Amino acid sequence: MTYKHFLILPLLVLTTLCNGQTEKPSFIQSLNMPNIWVDSVFKKLNKHDKIAQLFFVRAHTNLGKTYEDSVGMVIKKEHLGGVVFFQGGPGRQAILTNKYQSLAKVPLMISSDGEWGLGMRLDSTISYPYQMALGAVQNKELIYHMGLEVAKDFKRIGMHLNLAPDVDVNNNPKNPVINYRSFGENKYNVAQKAGAYMKGMQDGGLLVSLKHFPGHGDTDVDSHYDLPQLRFSKARLDSVEIYPFRELVQAGASGVMIAHMNIPALDSTPNMPSTLSKPIVTGILKQELGFKGLIVSDAMGMKGVVKYFKDGEADVMAVIAGNDILELSENSDRAIKLVRKAVRKDRITMERIDESVKKILYAKYWAGLNRRDTIVTQNVLPDVTRKESLTLVQQLADASMTVLRGKANIRALKKEMRTVIISIGSPHVTTFQRNLGAYYPNSIFYALDKNANANTIAKMMAEMDSFGQIIIGIHDTRTRPGNGMVLSPDLKILISEMAKKGAIFALFANPYNLSALPGLENSKALVVAYQKEEFMQLAAASVLKNQLIATGKLPVTVNNFFKYGDGE
């Protein structure tokens, strides 16, 4: 009997085993239930194919047919367990997923990084606000509904696992890799907001993976390029970094991703990445925290894991450590062979492999992969850019608006007064300016590029004397809102001088950048809008038109002037 035949065996209806409940059990609950499909698939797997279920291959739909076909050959030849999709488009991905599933003996678990939705990887799709902005939102229901919407999008194009949310506590402003991807610096806020997002996705039928265990927030090294080291005590890690993971494991998280970090307090082995550490993966996550779900490695080609463990040894050690899914091995064919060799040499038991395989099969069943299905490839784009999703994006942006200074001064803005509206950092007139200009009829626009010099600024200032109120938007136009926003020294002087003259500011950038803009603490009013996107510009404009009351609270401490929880 082939796999394709036994996949349509009569199935045990799990819901009838749960005291007659009709509600679908959670993935964690399902692990304790008998499952005919899981057992039947498991019994047909030989040793090679069991090991192969642990490995997920990288895929793209923006790199051409040759690349796509090469991934298909790997899937067909090696019988891997799943795919992690990266850049491309939703329609192309749906088509390619159908092709890859047709090549697989056991249905593939399809995953991607969707911390802010499909838009993190796919063009033309919806990007929700980054988690830093969501950390400012006080209405958790909005974040829960975001999770539901993201689950719809993932499932519409045939995906089953979102490698999100990020539950790192970003208590290091210099963090180069987490930063705006975190809900902030407060462990309670992170746990609450991540929990709402997680629950929304899981209630929507999507598997999740909390990341990056045991916490990647307090490092200034990017594990893509090197092995970060955390030199904190176990007590500190347990009370801060691990706190959100513990809370969300107890709340029923279906998956956890392991970070590539060296943490001597948890494993004293020199240069040992946490991904490869049995004391961390099995000892802390599985035994101390009692986690029963999927354990996913961070990408196994990152320098943080292969720098000291080369030529496939990292893959073997990751299995020994207790990981169930190994993402993006440098060479999955080599890795499978090395794991088989490790079994023969008694470094790994088949019982250890079987534990992960059954967990993966249970996850595939929970995600609906027991039923062979073809993704409908018509109308994919409109189906993942729904009106209700776009409305939710704006609601989240509105809810994130954070007034750090001068709410009363914003209320005092006069519609008919002559108003100058300046964009700093953008070479063109912005959505923020146009929206405000439609409200303030006696207004004029100026745009100053991030490199604007004193001469350009002086020319503008000479024309501004007759204007009564000044609104300035500061824009970080980079793709992602990290630290180190580039503005010329002359622009920074201008910002400080305009603050003294009573200007009202909106910052469309990571709030950590406030530390490099001295003088804003003296501003007449200051709105933090977190990122450059149009939905944030519209939200900030609504605040400055007194059509929206800002309710956001700053999710991080910037300096002595701007602290966690600030927001008028």
Sequence and secondary structure as in RCSB ss.txt:
>XXXX:A:sequence
MTYKHFLILPLLVLTTLCNGQTEKPSFIQSLNMPNIWVDSVFKKLNKHDKIAQLFFVRAHTNLGKTYEDSVGMVI
KKEHLGGVVFFQGGPGRQAILTNKYQSLAKVPLMISSDGEWGLGMRLDSTISYPYQMALGAVQNKELIYHMGLEV
AKDFKRIGMHLNLAPDVDVNNNPKNPVINYRSFGENKYNVAQKAGAYMKGMQDGGLLVSLKHFPGHGDTDVDSHY
DLPQLRFSKARLDSVEIYPFRELVQAGASGVMIAHMNIPALDSTPNMPSTLSKPIVTGILKQELGFKGLIVSDAM
GMKGVVKYFKDGEADVMAVIAGNDILELSENSDRAIKLVRKAVRKDRITMERIDESVKKILYAKYWAGLNRRDTI
VTQNVLPDVTRKESLTLVQQLADASMTVLRGKANIRALKKEMRTVIISIGSPHVTTFQRNLGAYYPNSIFYALDK
NANANTIAKMMAEMDSFGQIIIGIHDTRTRPGNGMVLSPDLKILISEMAKKGAIFALFANPYNLSALPGLENSKA
LVVAYQKEEFMQLAAASVLKNQLIATGKLPVTVNNFFKYGDGE
>XXXX:A:secstr
  HHHHTTS    GGGGTTT  S   HHHHTTS  HHHHHHHHH  HHHHHHTTEEEEE SSS HHHHHHHHHHH
HHH  SEEEE SB HHHHHHHHHHHHHH SS  EEEE  TTSGGGTBTTS     HHHHTT   HHHHHHHHHHH
HHHHHHTT  EE   B      TT SSSGGGSS S HHHHHHHHHHHHHHHHHTT EE EEEET  SS SS TTT
S  B    HHHHHHTTTHHHHHHHHTT SEEEE   B TTT  STT BGGG HIIIIIIIIIIS   SEEEES T
TSHHHHSSSTTTHHHHHHHHHT SBEES S HHHHHHHHHHHHHTTSS HHHHHHHHHHHHHHHHHTTTTS    
  SSHHHHTS HHHHHHHHHHHHHH EEEE HHHHHT  TTS EEEEEEE SS  HHHHHHHHHSSSEEEEEEET
T  HHHHHHHHHT TT SEEEEEEE  SSS  S     HHHHHHHHHHHHTT EEEEES GGGGGGSTTGGG SE
EEE  S SHHHHHHHHHHHTTSS      SS  SSSS TT   
